[in-house]
């Protein structure tokens, strides 16, 4: 009985820790994705384009991430949780001042999305910027996809881009 209770407790704790915060898939501090290629406002991986744009509007930064299938065939995406993207805002010193997934919980469910040839999916997010000092910031956007067309995607995801934000 005691062994069974210990096993149930361990399983419960493992489940709770898996359901917690968003992924910590922050790109390396120099803004690269593991090789010498610098991130840009848009990038393309195997016919899938990722772009990010941002605009300061009052005390908010309005960010838009767009995922576009530039191939002539459907592309199937699988997400391992309710978190489909990550946004990271860094100041000029490279310090993270905002992370979308902080203080959020996401469902632990497989989500399948299919983009037809030429189709796009867009996410928008308002980032609170009232407490930020005036200056230049870098906004990193990453589509947190687990698999594309049944093939696992390495971590960190190569589906990312960055842009500059001036406050």
GILIN-V737043 format. One line per field, one symbol per residue. psi: psi as a letter, one per 30 degrees, with the letter a starting at -180 (. if undefined). burial: b if it has 24 or more other ideal C-beta (glycine too) atoms within 12 Angstrom, else e. A space follows every 10 residues. Layout:
psi=???
burial=???
This chain:
psi=eeeeeeeeee eeeeeeeffb lllihkllfg glhfafkkkl fllkjhgkkk lklkkkjbgl jjkkkkkkjg lglkkkkkkf afjflkkkkk affgkkfkke fkglkkkikk kkkkklkfll kkkkkkkkge fklkaklkjk kkjikekkhf kkklklkfil lllkkk.
burial=eeeeeeeeee eeeeeeeeee ebbebbbeee bebeeeeebe bbbebeebbb bbbbebeeee bbbbbbbbbb eeeebebbbb bebbbbbbbb eeeeeebbbb beeeebeeee eebebeeeee bebebebebe ebeeeebbbb bbbbbbebee eebeebbbbb bbbbbeb
